[in-house]
Amino acid sequence: MIDLEGSKVLVTGGFGFVGRGICKALQTRNAEAVPVGSQEANLLDLESFMQLLDSVRPDYCIHAAGYNGGIEFNRMYPADILYTNTIMGLNLHHGCEYLGVKKVLSIMTSCAYPDTGMEVLKEEDFWNGLPNKTIRAHGIAKRILQTSAEAYGEQYDLKSVTACVTNLYGPHDTFNLVRTKVVGALIRKFVEAHLEGGDSVECWGTGNPMREFMYVDDAGEAIVQALEKYDDNSLPLNIGTGKDISIKQLVEHIVEAVGYEGEVDWNTDKPDGQMKKLLDISRMKSIIDISPMSVKDGIEKTVNWYSSNKEKADAKS
Ligand SMILES: NC(=O)c1ccc[n+]([C@@H]2O[C@H](COP(=O)([O-])OP(=O)(O)OC[C@H]3O[C@@H](n4cnc5c(N)ncnc54)[C@H](OP(=O)(O)O)[C@@H]3O)[C@@H](O)[C@H]2O)c1
């Protein structure tokens, strides 16, 4: 196990949603977290990234920079998503190998998994099929992270692993309507209906699909533990809570936290998507020790944060 105390950890995307959770977890170990956004170094430009690495000289790197969004964002910008995430991942591995970073951990998403109707996603099935067509560009770009981890390990002995992180929510998430995902979109809808005195909020589908949601700081802690303890570069490590809830239950938590008193209108003409999608966390539990916050408590914290920071949160691109 790596002892991170006193070490320097570069966190790409460190000012972003997941990156902030990772930096918090690093601080609890007295490690020096060095967050990097596109102002510090554009990861699409290898030279700019190499210069940054040369000036920071980190011991370790967690790659949490990304360009992604919800289903609509994936539909509108597949080429930009593929290009940006792929080039950032390749530059990251190339630069970290060249400048002698001791270990790299890259963040992936469950959209890199095959879409074969599996309800529980196990690491061993990672390569057994293609990602869903609607998110394929993002999924394939993430698979290149896994391939880079293996290739740079084989050829250059770079220690590099990946973690496949479930759906996250929490303060500093994206709430802008083009990029937001399910939790951010629902919180924004209900908070706005509450503020405007709306008497009905439309939600898509039946509300019956089961999904897993993890509070961002719990994910940050699990990701840092993966850097400390996970060494198998042949497969990603799933990171999640191991528990799913229905979209209807999620909405109930949001309604309660917001104090919304109107109707919820389930538009069953809209598709439900896959009925269940849960990461298998058996391997994670054998390596990582966390006590995830309940969705009820996490949603309450997120709604409170969003309500107090609405203007800034809605403007985050
Ligand atoms: N959110 C989730 O539920 C979730 C779940 C699982 C995995 N993930 C993964 O976690 C990663 C981060 O997601 P997030 O939700 O934290 O997104 P986010 O809040 O948008 O953060 C992404 C960060 O990436 C940085 N970035 C983008 N392009 C860059 C570039 N060319 N050069 C340098 N930095 C760049 C951005 O920095 P600037 O703002 O400075 O440009 C931004 O802070 C992604 O890989 C995502 O797939 C997210």
The ligand as a MOL file (V3000), in Angstrom:
LIG
                    3D

  0  0  0     0  0            999 V3000
M  V30 BEGIN CTAB
M  V30 COUNTS 48 52 0 0 0
M  V30 BEGIN ATOM
M  V30 1 N -20.0770 13.0640 -12.5660 0
M  V30 2 C -20.2850 11.7500 -12.4690 0
M  V30 3 O -21.3510 11.2780 -12.0710 0
M  V30 4 C -19.1650 10.8160 -12.8540 0
M  V30 5 C -19.3190 9.4570 -12.5860 0
M  V30 6 C -18.3060 8.5900 -12.9350 0
M  V30 7 C -17.1630 9.0580 -13.5530 0
M  V30 8 N -17.0450 10.3800 -13.8360 0 CHG=1
M  V30 9 C -15.8350 10.8250 -14.5430 0
M  V30 10 O -15.1170 11.7110 -13.7270 0
M  V30 11 C -14.4200 12.6590 -14.5410 0
M  V30 12 C -14.7520 14.0690 -14.0770 0
M  V30 13 O -16.1490 14.2940 -14.2210 0
M  V30 14 P -16.8560 15.5120 -13.4910 0
M  V30 15 O -18.2590 15.1260 -13.3320 0
M  V30 16 O -16.0500 15.9330 -12.3260 0 CHG=-1
M  V30 17 O -16.7890 16.6450 -14.6090 0
M  V30 18 P -16.4880 18.2090 -14.4560 0
M  V30 19 O -17.0540 18.7620 -13.2000 0
M  V30 20 O -16.9140 18.8060 -15.7560 0
M  V30 21 O -14.9070 18.2670 -14.3400 0
M  V30 22 C -14.1120 17.9450 -15.4320 0
M  V30 23 C -12.8460 18.7450 -15.3490 0
M  V30 24 O -12.0350 18.3930 -16.4750 0
M  V30 25 C -11.2680 19.5370 -16.8010 0
M  V30 26 N -10.9180 19.5480 -18.2310 0
M  V30 27 C -11.7520 19.4070 -19.2850 0
M  V30 28 N -11.0640 19.5710 -20.4330 0
M  V30 29 C -9.7720 19.8290 -20.0810 0
M  V30 30 C -8.5830 20.0990 -20.8190 0
M  V30 31 N -8.5790 20.1410 -22.1490 0
M  V30 32 N -7.4350 20.3180 -20.1300 0
M  V30 33 C -7.4120 20.2960 -18.7710 0
M  V30 34 N -8.5040 20.0550 -18.0330 0
M  V30 35 C -9.6740 19.8170 -18.6730 0
M  V30 36 C -12.1690 20.7200 -16.5260 0
M  V30 37 O -11.3530 21.7940 -16.1280 0
M  V30 38 P -11.7150 23.2950 -16.6020 0
M  V30 39 O -13.0840 23.5620 -16.0700 0
M  V30 40 O -10.6390 24.1200 -16.0150 0
M  V30 41 O -11.7030 23.2550 -18.1110 0
M  V30 42 C -13.0860 20.2430 -15.4090 0
M  V30 43 O -12.7740 20.7990 -14.1580 0
M  V30 44 C -14.8380 12.3780 -15.9890 0
M  V30 45 O -13.8680 11.5890 -16.5920 0
M  V30 46 C -16.1220 11.5940 -15.8210 0
M  V30 47 O -16.3620 10.7350 -16.9160 0
M  V30 48 C -18.0040 11.2770 -13.4850 0
M  V30 END ATOM
M  V30 BEGIN BOND
M  V30 1 1 1 2
M  V30 2 2 2 3
M  V30 3 1 2 4
M  V30 4 1 4 5
M  V30 5 2 4 48
M  V30 6 2 5 6
M  V30 7 1 6 7
M  V30 8 2 7 8
M  V30 9 1 8 9
M  V30 10 1 8 48
M  V30 11 1 9 10
M  V30 12 1 9 46
M  V30 13 1 10 11
M  V30 14 1 11 12
M  V30 15 1 11 44
M  V30 16 1 12 13
M  V30 17 1 13 14
M  V30 18 2 14 15
M  V30 19 1 14 16
M  V30 20 1 14 17
M  V30 21 1 17 18
M  V30 22 2 18 19
M  V30 23 1 18 20
M  V30 24 1 18 21
M  V30 25 1 21 22
M  V30 26 1 22 23
M  V30 27 1 23 24
M  V30 28 1 23 42
M  V30 29 1 24 25
M  V30 30 1 25 26
M  V30 31 1 25 36
M  V30 32 1 26 27
M  V30 33 1 26 35
M  V30 34 2 27 28
M  V30 35 1 28 29
M  V30 36 1 29 30
M  V30 37 2 29 35
M  V30 38 1 30 31
M  V30 39 2 30 32
M  V30 40 1 32 33
M  V30 41 2 33 34
M  V30 42 1 34 35
M  V30 43 1 36 37
M  V30 44 1 36 42
M  V30 45 1 37 38
M  V30 46 2 38 39
M  V30 47 1 38 40
M  V30 48 1 38 41
M  V30 49 1 42 43
M  V30 50 1 44 45
M  V30 51 1 44 46
M  V30 52 1 46 47
M  V30 END BOND
M  V30 END CTAB
M  END
